[in-house]
Amino acid sequence: MGRWLPAILLFGLTTLCSCAEEPDNAYPGNTQNKALKAWMTQNRPDLLENYQEEGEYYVDVVSLGDLADSAILETESWVWYDITGRDLQGNISVARDSVYALQQGTFTPYTHYVPYYQFYGELASGTFKEGTYLAMRNPLKLGETYAAQKGFPREVELRVGAEVVLYMPATIISTEANGDGGYEGQYALSANHPMIARIKLVGRSSQPIETESVAVDDFAAARNFVFQKGTGDYLFWLDADDVITEEEQKKLMKLKMRLDQEKPDVVMMKYAVGYDGSGSPSFFFYRERLLRRCERAVWKGRIHEVIEPFGKTVREDILIEHRKIGTGDPDRNLRIFEKMIREKGKIAGLTAREHYYYGKELYYHKRYKEAAGVFLTYLERSDGWHIDRIDACRHGAFCMYQLGKRDEALSFLLMGLREGIPGPELCCDLGWWFFSGKRYADAEFWYRQALKTGRLAGEEGFIMPEYRGYIPYLQLCVCHDRMGERKKACWYNELAERCHPGTEACRKNREYFARIGMRK
């Protein structure tokens, strides 16, 4: 499996459907290829020299597009393009272009226009290759006279901004090529009809579901739309930049073999979103990954969307790695939250989960004063998840450190103690507060508590393994060194080294202890 393509609308000409009427002038058998050539000879003789041998179609280049952009055939990506397909009589049979949809009267204020993405990369041997795929994955060959009149080169590679018209025989048109939802045309197009397809390349994306959701500002709506296309007993989701290693794939296949017997409703799996210097997961949490297809499997939340667990919920030790590619739009999430607040009139209109994540987005944007205020109002609510509440206390403290307010940082951390026995992360944060104030004996207490709670803590909420061993050991090393207890300090450094062999911090500590005559 390796990298997994996203669970996005695979809207090729292969998945559109229509309730439009069927014209009666179908072309039987292979005669439709001859019929297309005869039609071209009579109606577009200027394009006969633009015949493409692979696929046996003709092309008219309207625009070359952005020549500074790389050609589609040079990359493997999802391509967003508008398309309008017509039969040879000019009737629109496929319309995924909002302008034409409006003209047809099929676009209403309630219609959600979904960008039309298809994957254009290498396909497995034997896979059906329809016309738009051939046009994007091969150089288009233009006749000498046509190219000279247009001022185009003899070979054209499609790229973003390009616009072309393809005159295609039925042999390279999907057998299910017709309209969809609010975009169908006056007629359906059967498998025995040529098609005139005008396409304009709008953009490309490595993560189409994310790109689409940016356009509509509602990730849950995008995911729910995709889930509605599911037909199996269970629904399984991945983002475009999620990775399942071979070892985890084997665990997943074993789970699949048990589903009929165990019949879970929701399967929670580990989701790694942070990594240490060696590439090992340093931050993960369990979240819903495999769900029984039913009316309760519904995404909620325009941003940081989630499906609330229901029925028989189980955990599986299967790790999905989120390996984000590039930075994307760093302002997207905050922009959506601020739009939501404007729509609702006040921050109190947000759900508790949205309230918490809004504070996190402000923190990520270094708007520390605002973030701290949002965390405070969030903590005044009674409907927040206790794991989120503890994390809000920690991030509130981080904000106060950035604002130079140590006492206020401690106040946030102490609020975290109200949520119950502190986890290793909160213990380490309290240890740091005392350590940064040079109160090393007090800091030692909290780092020891981090080790104790780390051994007792389960895997609920946000898990950062380094806080259960490496970080408290390393900080205890420094605390004991500052208190003049070098033997203990050296010992704790070796324990930290066992947690993460070869780290620069432990190496430098070893060199320091060697210089002062301490040996492990």
N, C-alpha and C positions, 0 to 999 in steps of 0.2 A: 504493500500500500504506500509506504513512504509518505510523501506529502500528499495531502488529500485535497481534491478539488472541492470548492465550497458547495454547500447545499443551497444553490441559488436557482432561480428559474432558468432552466436550460431551454430558453425560448428559441430554438432554431426554427427553421421552417418545418421541423419535425413535431412540434408540440402545439401548434396553433389549431383551433377548432372553430367551426362556424355553423350557425343554423341558417345560413343564407341559401337561396335557391340554386340549383345546379343547371347550368346551360346545357343544351342538348347537342352542341356541335363538337363532340369529343373526337380525338384523332386515334384510331385503333392501331395497335401494334407499333412497329417501327416507323410507320408512315409519318408520324408527327415530326421526325427529324427532317424529312423531305419537305413537309408542309412548312416548317420554320424557314428552311432555306428559300422556298418559293416566296414566302411572305417577305423575307428580307430583300429578295431580288426585286420585288414589286414596290415595296414601301421604303426600304432603307438600303438602296444599292451602294451608298457611300460607305457602309459598314462591312460589306462583304470581305474586304481585305483585312478586317480586324477579327478574322476567324481564329478561334483558339482551339487547337487540336485536342488537347486534353479536356474532355467535357463537351466538345463540339458546340460551342456557343459563340456569340458575337458580343462585342463590347463597344460602348461609346463613352469616352472619357469626358466628363463635364469639367472637372477640376482636379489638379494634381495634388492639392492639399498642402500641408505644411512641409516643405522640402527639408526643413531643419530637423524634423522628427524622423526617427528611425522607421524603416519599412516594417509592416506587419510581419512579413515573411522572415525577418531577421530575429524575431523574438517569439516567445510562447506566452501569450497573454489572453485575457478576456477582452473582447472588442465590443464597444457599444456603438451601434449604428442604427439610424432610422432607415426603414425600408417601406417601399410601396410597390406591391406587385399587381400587375394587370394581365388580363388575357389579351389575345391579339385583337380583340374588338375594342379594347380600351377600358373594359370594366374592371374596377378595383376589386381584387380578390384577397389581397393581404395588405393591411395598413397598420404599420407600427410607427407611424409618424403623426404627432399630435396635430400638425397643420391639416393634413388630409382627413384625420378623424373629425376635426371640427367642421370641415367642409361637407363631410358626409352626414353630419348631424348625429353622429354616434358618440361624440365626446360630450359628457355632461359635467356640471360642477361637482358631481359626486364620483366621477371617474378618477381612479388613481392611475396616472401614467407611469408604467414600470419601464425603466430603461431596458433596451433590448440587447442583452449580452449573449455572445457565443464565444466558446473557447477556440482559439486558432493556434494550435500547436501541432506537434507530430501526433498522428493517429495510428492506432494499431493496424497491422496489415489486414486487409480485407474489409476495413470499415468503409461504409458508404460515404462518399465525398460529394456533397451537393455544391451547387454553383457558386454561392458566395464564398465557401471554403476554398474552392479552386482559384477564385479570383484573388483572394487575399494571400494565399500561400504560394502563388506562382507569379512571375513577371508577366504582365499583359503585353502581348505582341501587337503592335500597331502597323498598319500598312504604310508604305512610303508616302503616298499621296495624302492620306489622312493626317499623318504625323506632321508633314510639311505645312499643310493648311492650318493646323491647330498650333503649330510651334512647339509640339511635344517631341520627346525622344521616341525612338522606335520601340523601346521597352519601358514600361511604366510599372513601378512597384507601389502598391497602395499603402497609404499612411494616413494618420489622423488629418481630417479636413478634406480628404479626397471625396469626390462624388462621381459615381459611374452608373451607367445603365447597362444591365446585362440582358441579353436576349437568349433565353435558355430553353433547350429542348426538355421534354419531360424526363429524360433519362438522368438528369442531374437535379431533379426537383423531388423533394420528399413526397411520399405517397399521401401524406397528411397535411399538405400545405394549404392552409386556409386561414381565415381570420380568427381573432380571439377577442372575446368580451366586447368592449365598447369600440373595437377597432375593425370589425369585419366590414367587408365591402359589399357591393350589391350582389356578387356571385361567389360561389365556391369554385375552387380550381381542382379538377380531378387529376388523377395521375397521368392522364393521356393528353394533357394540354401543355403547350409551351407557355412560358411566362416572361413578361418584360418586367424586370425588377430594377427599380431605381434605388440605390443605396448611398447613404452619406455617412462616412465614418466620423463619429462624434468624439470618441475618446477610447482609452483603454485602461484596464485596471488589473492588478494582481489580486484584488479583493473586491469583487463586484457586489457582494452583499453589503459590505461596509460602504462602498461608494453610493449604492442605491439608497441606503438608509440615510446618508448625509443629505441626499436630495429631498427626502420626505420627512427628515427629522423625527423618525420613529422606527427604531430598530425592532421593537416588538412586532409592529405591523409587517415589516419585511419578513421576519422569521415566521410569523403566523401564516403569511401568504405561501411560503415555501412548504410549511408543514401540511397545508391543505392539499398539497400535491402528493403527499405520501399515501401509499396503498397497502403497505405491509402491516403486520400486527404491532410492530414497534417502529419508533422514529428515533434516529440517531443523528446528531448534528456535529459538525466541525466547522471552524472558520478556515479561510483559505490559508492562513499561516499557522494552523495547528498541525502538529506532527505526532505520529504514532510510530515508535520504534518497532523493530521486528520482534523484540522480546514482548512488548506490550500487545502487539498484534496477536501473538499466540495466546495470551491471556484472554483477549477479546473473543477469539474463536472458541475457546473453552467455555466462556460465558454463554455464547450463542447456543452451544449444544445443551445447556442446562435450562434455557428459558422456558421451554414447553413444560418442564417438570416443576420448576420453582415458581413460575408465573409472577414475577415482580411487576409492579406498576411503574416504579421509578428506580433507576439504577444510578447511584451517585458514584462518580469517578474522580480521581485526583486531577487537578488542573494546575500545572506549573506555569507561573508567569514571571518568575525571577530566577536568575542563575548566578553562581559564584564565578570566580576567575577561571575555574577549570571546566565550566560549562555545566556543572551539576545543579539541579534545582535547589534554590535557596529560599523559595517562597511558593507555597502551593496551598490549595484548599480543595475540599470536595464540593462538587456541584452537579446538578442534574445533567445527565449525558444521554441516557437511553430511556425512552419513555413509551409506555403503552399508548398506542394511537386511540385516543378517545376525546370526548369533549372537555376533559379537564387538563389536557396537555396544551395549555395556552400560555404564550409568552405575555408578560406584563412589563410595562415600563418603556417609555420612549428612548431612554438611555440607561445603560447598565441593566438591561432587560433580564428577566428571570422567570422561571416556571416554578411556582410553589409546589413542593413535593406533596403527593397525594397517595392514598391507598397504601399498598405494601411497598415501602421504600427500603432499599438495601444499599450497602456500600460494597464496592469492589476495589481491590488493590490494583487498579489499572491506571496508568499515568498518561495523560494527554499533555503534550508540551506546546505551549503557545510561544512560537518563535517569530516575533513580530519583525516584519521586513520593512525597513525605512521608518520614518517618523510619522508619515501620514499627515493629517491636519491636526496640529496640536491644540487648536482652539475649538475644535468641533464640539466636544462634550460640553464645555463651558457655554458655548454659544447656544446649544440646545436648552440647557438648564435656564439660562437667562431669558430665553424666549418663553419657556414654560412659566416662569415667574411673572413675566409681563402679561401673559394670557390669563393667569389666575389672579393677578392683582396683588399678590403678596406671597412671601415664602411659605407661610403657613398652609398654603394650598397644596404644597408638595406632600407626597407620602413620606413616611419616616425614612424609608430607604433612599428616596430621592433627596431628601433633606441632608442626610449623611453624605451622600456622594457629591452633592453640590459643594459642601465644605471641603471635600477632598480635592475637587477640581480647582477651587480657589487656592488651596495650599500648593498644588502643583504649579499654578501660575504665579506663585510667590506673592500672592495678595494676602499676606499673613494676618493682618489686622481683621480684614473681612472674614477670613476663614475661621479665626478664633471665635468671632461673634456668632457665626453660623453653627459651629460646634457647640457653643454654649446653649443656644436656643434649641438645638437638637437634643441635648442632654436633659433639657427641661421637659421633653416629651416623655410619655409613658409607654409608647407603642413601638419603640425601637428594639431591634434584636440585640441581645446583651453582648454578642461578639462585636457588632458594629459600635456599640456604646463604648466598649473598652478601647477600640481602635480610635474613636473620636477623642477620647481622653488623651491618648498618646499623641495624636496629631495636634491637638490643641496645645499640648506642652511643647511640641516642636515649633509651633508658631510663636509661642512666647519666648523661646530661646532666640529665635531670629529677631524678635523685637527687643531683645535685651532685658527681658522681665523674668528673672529666675524664680522669684517667689510665686508669680502667677503660673509658671510652668509646673511647680510643685502642686499647686492647687488642682490643676487638671489631673495630674497623676494620682493624687489622693482620691479624686472622684472615681477613678478607676477601681479603687479598692471597694467601693460600694457595690460593685457587680459580683463580688464573691472572692473566692481564693484566687489570688493573682497568678497569671500564667508567667512563664519564663520571660516573655518579652517585656511585660510591665515591670517585673522584678529587675530586669537589666536597666530599664529606664530609670527606676528609682535609684538603683546603684549608681548610675551615671550622674544623677543630680547631686548625690553626696560626693562622688569622686571629683566632679568638676569644682566643688567647693572645698576640695582638699580635706575632706572628712573621710579618710581612707578606711578606718575601722567600721564606720557606719556603711560605707559602700561595700565592704567585704561581706557584711551581713546579707545585703540584698543580692549580691552575686551568688552567695551560697544558696539562698532561697531559690534563685533561678535554676540552679542545678537540681535541687530537690523537686521543685514543681515540674521541671522538665522530664524527670523520671516518672512522675505520676500522671502528667497530662496526657490526654488522648490525642485524637486528631480532629477535634472540633474547631471550626473557625479557620483563621489564617495561620498557617503553620510555617515557621521560619526555623529550620533545624539548627542553624548556627547559634541561636539563642539558648539551645538546650545543652550546649557543650563548649564549642569553640570560643564564643564571645565571653561567657562568664569565666572560663579558665584563663583566657588571656588577660582579662581585667583583674582577676585575682592575682595573677603574676605581677602586674604593675602595682596593685595595692600593697602587697607584701614587700615589694622592693622599696616603695616609698616609706614603708614603716620600718625599714632596715632588716627585714626578715628575708634575706637573700636566698637561703636554702629552700624555703617554702616557695619563694618566687620562681626559682629555677625549676622546681618540681611541677608547678602549675603550667609553666611554659611547655614542658614536655607533654603534659596532658592535652594542652591545646594542639600541639604538633600531631598527636595521635588522631585528633579529630579531623585535621586538615593537613596532611603531610606536605611539606615543601613550601609553606607560605612564607612570604618575605618577612612578615612581622616576627614569626617564630625564629627564623634564621638570624635576623638582626639581634633578637634577644639572646640567642645562643652565643653570638659573637661578643655581646656585652658581658654576659656571665663569664665567658672564657677570659676576657681581659681582666676581670676582677678576681680571678682565681676560683670561680665556681664551676663545677662540672656536673653534668646530669647524672 
